[in-house]
Amino acid sequence: MEIVIPLIIGLSLIWLIGRGVPWNAKLMTILVTLAIIVLIVLIERGGYWPESWRRS
């Protein structure tokens, strides 16, 4: 649940911002956003995230 809510919010923001944009540009934006989210989660879970940035 910790990741689902921000993901839904981010995707809805992309949808709102890109209402006049062609569907392939929207698709690329969504794919890049999801890739960044997955990369950040993998870095954090792998222990490479700086200790000072972690939540308690």
Contacts in CASP RR format, 6 or more apart in sequence:
PFRMAT RR
TARGET T0000
AUTHOR 0000-0000-0000
METHOD contacts of the structure
MODEL  1
MEIVIPLIIGLSLIWLIGRGVPWNAKLMTILVTLAIIVLIVLIERGGYWP
ESWRRS
3 37 0 8 1.000
3 41 0 8 1.000
7 34 0 8 1.000
7 37 0 8 1.000
10 33 0 8 1.000
11 30 0 8 1.000
11 33 0 8 1.000
14 26 0 8 1.000
14 29 0 8 1.000
14 30 0 8 1.000
14 33 0 8 1.000
15 26 0 8 1.000
18 25 0 8 1.000
18 26 0 8 1.000
18 29 0 8 1.000
21 29 0 8 1.000
43 49 0 8 1.000
44 54 0 8 1.000
END
